[in-house]
Amino acid sequence: WVKANLEDYSGAISDYTNYINLNPNDPDAYYGRGWVKANLEDYSSAISDYTNCINLNPNDPDAYYNRGWTKAILDDYSGAISDYTKSIELDPENSSAYYGRGLAKANLDDYSGAISDYTECIDLDPKNSDVYYSRGWVKANLEDYSGAISDYTKCIDLDPENSDAYYSRGWVKANLEDYSSAISDYTNCINLNPNDPNAYYGRGLAKANLEDNSGACEDFRRVGELGDNNVWELIRKFCQ
């Protein structure tokens, strides 16, 4: 465990393996080795170790949580949901398990289920800006634009450096035809992340809708400079 904390992952795996060979019924050793393997992105092997841990100690909520997290990385969202659910049954106060399950549900387009889990997570951990962002994203996909704006705003209140939240709120405002406010959000995103072509593109469209063709031209040119070749038709249109 000391080697793992020092990021000597290969050494940690070797030590865990030697220990397991001598103590094959210690669930914590499998859990620790699984955690190290996950950090090395050896996800399939990590799942195997977490499973061995669970077989030896089926009441370990962290093992289910970590196995669920690893399955989600491998796009096994149904398997992840099953593990997160078991983790929640064993530890109902684990806000991260609700968040992880919400992310998995969102990836399966179960948006109402995702919102329910995100809300549970927020109730347990109201200072987690990422959950507000994720719930806002789902609400936007459900065209609950006012709810999405509220969540993105809360995310920004908690994490003013989150450029994605400014971008996403700008996108929602543009869909509500609040172009001036959308431009403000896109600009904040660009100030934080000046190489985000999507923010320039969104701001360019908003400016175009306000008939600011020269401003739109400038933003679309910047998108092209950042490597998006799909914007040249807009450049020809607005940069005359």
C-alpha positions as CSV (number, residue, x, y, z in Angstrom):
1,W,0.0,0.0,0.0
2,V,2.9,2.3,0.7
3,K,4.3,1.7,-2.7
4,A,0.9,2.4,-4.3
5,N,0.7,5.7,-2.5
6,L,4.2,6.5,-3.8
7,E,2.9,5.6,-7.3
8,D,5.3,2.7,-7.5
9,Y,2.5,0.6,-9.0
10,S,4.6,-2.2,-10.4
11,G,6.3,-2.7,-7.0
12,A,2.9,-2.5,-5.3
13,I,1.4,-5.2,-7.6
14,S,4.4,-7.4,-6.9
15,D,4.1,-7.0,-3.2
16,Y,0.3,-7.6,-3.3
17,T,0.8,-10.7,-5.4
18,N,3.4,-12.2,-3.1
19,Y,1.1,-11.5,-0.1
20,I,-1.9,-13.1,-1.9
21,N,0.2,-16.2,-2.6
22,L,0.8,-16.5,1.2
23,N,-2.7,-15.3,2.2
24,P,-5.1,-16.2,-0.5
25,N,-8.2,-15.5,1.6
26,D,-7.5,-11.8,2.5
27,P,-10.0,-9.7,0.6
28,D,-8.2,-6.4,1.3
29,A,-5.1,-7.6,-0.7
30,Y,-7.3,-8.3,-3.8
31,Y,-8.9,-4.9,-3.3
32,G,-5.6,-3.1,-3.1
33,R,-4.2,-4.9,-6.1
34,G,-7.3,-4.1,-8.1
35,W,-7.0,-0.4,-7.2
36,V,-3.4,-0.4,-8.4
37,K,-4.3,-2.2,-11.6
38,A,-7.1,0.3,-12.3
39,N,-4.6,3.1,-11.9
40,L,-2.4,1.4,-14.5
41,E,-5.5,1.1,-16.8
42,D,-5.5,-2.7,-16.6
43,Y,-9.2,-2.6,-16.1
44,S,-10.1,-6.2,-16.9
45,S,-7.6,-7.5,-14.4
46,A,-8.7,-4.9,-11.9
47,I,-12.3,-6.2,-12.2
48,S,-11.0,-9.7,-11.6
49,D,-9.4,-8.6,-8.4
50,Y,-12.4,-6.7,-7.2
51,T,-14.5,-9.7,-7.9
52,N,-12.2,-11.9,-5.8
53,C,-12.5,-9.4,-3.0
54,I,-16.3,-9.4,-3.2
55,N,-16.3,-13.2,-3.2
56,L,-14.4,-13.2,0.0
57,N,-16.2,-10.2,1.6
58,P,-19.6,-9.7,-0.1
59,N,-20.4,-6.8,2.2
60,D,-17.7,-4.4,1.1
61,P,-19.4,-1.4,-0.4
62,D,-16.1,0.1,-1.7
63,A,-15.3,-3.1,-3.7
64,Y,-18.7,-2.9,-5.5
65,Y,-18.2,0.9,-6.0
66,N,-14.7,0.5,-7.5
67,R,-15.8,-2.4,-9.7
68,G,-18.7,-0.4,-10.9
69,W,-16.5,2.5,-11.7
70,T,-14.1,0.2,-13.6
71,K,-17.0,-1.4,-15.6
72,A,-18.2,2.1,-16.5
73,I,-14.8,2.9,-18.0
74,L,-15.1,-0.2,-20.2
75,D,-18.6,1.0,-21.2
76,D,-20.3,-1.8,-19.4
77,Y,-22.9,0.6,-18.0
78,S,-25.5,-2.1,-17.0
79,G,-22.9,-3.9,-15.0
80,A,-21.8,-0.6,-13.5
81,I,-25.3,0.2,-12.4
82,S,-25.7,-3.2,-10.8
83,D,-22.5,-2.7,-8.8
84,Y,-23.3,0.9,-7.8
85,T,-26.7,-0.3,-6.7
86,K,-25.2,-2.9,-4.4
87,S,-22.7,-0.4,-3.0
88,I,-25.6,2.0,-2.2
89,E,-27.5,-0.9,-0.5
90,L,-24.5,-1.5,1.7
91,D,-23.7,2.2,2.2
92,P,-26.7,4.5,1.5
93,E,-24.6,7.6,2.4
94,N,-22.1,7.1,-0.4
95,S,-22.8,10.1,-2.6
96,S,-20.2,9.0,-5.1
97,A,-22.1,5.8,-5.8
98,Y,-25.2,7.8,-6.7
99,Y,-23.2,10.0,-8.9
100,G,-21.5,7.1,-10.7
101,R,-24.9,5.3,-11.2
102,G,-26.4,8.6,-12.5
103,L,-23.6,8.9,-15.1
104,A,-24.1,5.2,-16.1
105,K,-27.8,5.8,-16.5
106,A,-27.2,8.9,-18.6
107,N,-25.0,6.9,-20.9
108,L,-27.9,4.5,-21.4
109,D,-30.2,7.5,-22.1
110,D,-32.1,6.8,-18.8
111,Y,-32.3,10.5,-18.2
112,S,-35.0,10.5,-15.6
113,G,-33.2,7.9,-13.6
114,A,-30.0,9.9,-13.9
115,I,-31.6,13.0,-12.6
116,S,-33.0,11.0,-9.6
117,D,-29.5,9.7,-8.8
118,Y,-27.8,13.1,-9.3
119,T,-30.4,14.7,-6.9
120,E,-29.7,12.0,-4.3
121,C,-26.0,12.8,-4.6
122,I,-26.6,16.5,-4.3
123,D,-28.7,15.9,-1.1
124,L,-25.7,14.1,0.4
125,D,-23.0,16.3,-1.1
126,P,-24.4,19.8,-2.0
127,K,-21.0,21.3,-2.7
128,N,-20.1,18.9,-5.5
129,S,-20.0,21.1,-8.6
130,D,-19.6,18.2,-11.0
131,V,-23.0,16.8,-10.1
132,Y,-24.8,20.0,-10.9
133,Y,-23.1,20.1,-14.2
134,S,-24.1,16.6,-15.0
135,R,-27.7,17.1,-14.0
136,G,-27.8,20.3,-16.0
137,W,-26.5,18.3,-19.1
138,V,-29.3,15.8,-18.7
139,K,-31.9,18.5,-18.2
140,A,-30.7,20.2,-21.4
141,N,-31.1,16.9,-23.3
142,L,-34.7,16.7,-21.9
143,E,-35.2,20.3,-23.1
144,D,-35.7,21.5,-19.5
145,Y,-33.7,24.5,-20.4
146,S,-34.6,26.6,-17.3
147,G,-33.7,23.7,-15.1
148,A,-30.4,23.2,-17.0
149,I,-29.5,26.9,-16.6
150,S,-30.2,26.7,-12.9
151,D,-27.9,23.7,-12.5
152,Y,-25.1,25.2,-14.7
153,T,-25.3,28.4,-12.7
154,K,-24.9,26.5,-9.4
155,C,-22.0,24.6,-10.9
156,I,-20.4,28.0,-11.8
157,D,-21.1,29.4,-8.4
158,L,-19.2,26.5,-6.8
159,D,-16.5,26.3,-9.5
160,P,-16.0,29.6,-11.4
161,E,-13.1,28.1,-13.4
162,N,-15.3,25.5,-15.1
163,S,-15.2,26.5,-18.7
164,D,-17.5,23.6,-19.8
165,A,-20.3,25.0,-17.5
166,Y,-20.1,28.4,-19.2
167,Y,-20.1,26.8,-22.6
168,S,-23.1,24.6,-21.8
169,R,-25.1,27.4,-20.2
170,G,-24.3,29.5,-23.3
171,W,-25.6,26.7,-25.6
172,V,-28.8,26.5,-23.6
173,K,-29.3,30.2,-23.7
174,A,-28.8,30.2,-27.4
175,N,-31.5,27.6,-27.8
176,L,-33.8,29.9,-25.9
177,E,-32.7,32.7,-28.3
178,D,-31.1,34.7,-25.5
179,Y,-28.2,35.4,-27.8
180,S,-26.7,38.3,-25.9
181,S,-26.4,36.3,-22.7
182,A,-25.2,33.3,-24.6
183,I,-22.4,35.4,-26.0
184,S,-21.4,36.5,-22.5
185,D,-21.2,32.8,-21.4
186,Y,-19.2,31.7,-24.5
187,T,-16.8,34.6,-23.9
188,N,-16.3,33.5,-20.3
189,C,-15.6,30.0,-21.6
190,I,-13.1,31.4,-24.1
191,N,-11.4,33.4,-21.4
192,L,-10.8,30.2,-19.4
193,N,-10.1,28.0,-22.4
194,P,-8.9,30.1,-25.4
195,N,-8.4,27.1,-27.6
196,D,-12.0,25.7,-27.5
197,P,-13.3,25.8,-31.0
198,N,-16.8,25.0,-29.9
199,A,-17.0,28.1,-27.8
200,Y,-15.9,30.3,-30.8
201,Y,-18.4,28.5,-33.0
202,G,-21.3,28.9,-30.6
203,R,-20.4,32.6,-30.1
204,G,-20.2,33.1,-33.8
205,L,-23.6,31.7,-34.4
206,A,-25.1,33.8,-31.6
207,K,-23.5,36.9,-33.1
208,A,-24.8,36.0,-36.5
209,N,-28.3,35.7,-35.1
210,L,-27.8,39.3,-33.8
211,E,-26.7,40.3,-37.3
212,D,-23.2,41.1,-36.0
213,N,-21.6,39.6,-39.2
214,S,-18.1,41.0,-38.6
215,G,-18.1,39.5,-35.1
216,A,-19.4,36.2,-36.4
217,C,-16.7,36.3,-39.1
218,E,-14.0,36.8,-36.6
219,D,-15.2,33.9,-34.4
220,F,-15.6,31.5,-37.4
221,R,-12.1,32.4,-38.6
222,R,-10.8,31.5,-35.2
223,V,-12.6,28.1,-35.4
224,G,-10.9,27.5,-38.7
225,E,-7.5,28.4,-37.2
226,L,-8.0,25.9,-34.5
227,G,-8.3,23.1,-37.1
228,D,-12.1,22.7,-37.9
229,N,-12.4,22.6,-41.7
230,N,-16.2,22.3,-41.6
231,V,-16.5,26.0,-40.9
232,W,-15.2,27.4,-44.2
233,E,-18.7,27.7,-45.7
234,L,-19.7,30.0,-42.8
235,I,-16.5,32.0,-43.2
236,R,-17.3,32.6,-46.9
237,K,-20.8,33.7,-45.9
238,F,-20.0,36.1,-43.1
239,C,-16.5,37.3,-44.1
240,Q,-17.4,39.2,-47.3
